[in-house]
């Protein structure tokens, strides 16, 4: 009966229209009839939410766009790619075989470091794609993931786990407990909290090793101090990720500033044994810096963070101020700060523990 109303040439034209539409949205074959020896594969991504001061968990968990890449396991050939302007799944019709599927999430769409998925043809190209810290925001964190899959004839849904390229550093509470009565009688003002010695970039597919990190100051944000001369200026420092200045809150003796401050940094795997505190720049560990005033005297409280890795959380539950800090944001004063740490953080992989002397 159908042929009476839809001759063969009409059916062929209609099929061509559907095929063209499917190609246009990057979902070739998503709605085509199943074929023997082929799989109608639906690719999805999943990851964990994130958290930062003043930003909702729903904002931080956003997937604004993502790209799919599927490579043949046997010879590494690219067999399919596509992009979605939302967390929506991407569908592909592929021969039954073993594959490695990758997901790129929230990659830059414009600017000098824009990523064009159409130009990525090999796994090495994909994993080595440069990711600038400045292309992140609390509501758009770059992510990357991979999964080995086997597609069989029929229809399947495959999920690719993704993880953030950045590490999260959190300071949840600052308590003033000065042990010197004369100092305790003076006004303690919390002026700012920020991250120093933050590398400006990473790769989507891996963290740079210590030897791969440049020793050039202009490749680092806040090199030895906030916006210090010679620090990276291109791209401009992503201040919303790295610091909170102008806090200017008085914290009375025996009281606490119990507002969580969270920052996102590029992985910096330099271990404690390779750290350097010289006044002459060289690559070194990333640090969390607290700037405060005791009376009219400014002082820094410095917490070094060796071996930072992507998608790991480094959480300081409480920092208790016991003595005046340093006059230099690169130097620690022994006994000036007592720290306690979180044993878990369900929002991130980890946990990882830091200490003042690490």
Buried (B, 14 or more C-beta within 10 A) or exposed (E): EEEEEEEEEEEEEEEEEEBEEBEEBBBBBBEBEEEEEBBBBBBBBEBBBBBBBEBEEEBBBBBBBBBBBBBBEEEEEBEBBBBBEEBEBBBBBBEBBEBBBBBBBBBBEEEEBEBEBEEBEEBEEBBEBEBBBBBBBBBBBBBBBBBEBEBEBEBBEBBBEBBBBBBBBBBBBBBBBBEEEEBBEBEBBBBBBBBBBBBBBBBBBBBBEEEEBEEEBBBBBBBBBBBBEEBBEEBEBBBBBBBBEEBEEEBEBEEBBEBBBBBBBBBBBBEEEBBEBEEEBEBBBBBBBBBBBBEEEBBBBBBBBBBBBBBBBBBBBBBBBBBBBBEBBBEBBEEBBBBEBBEEBEBBBBBBEBEBEB
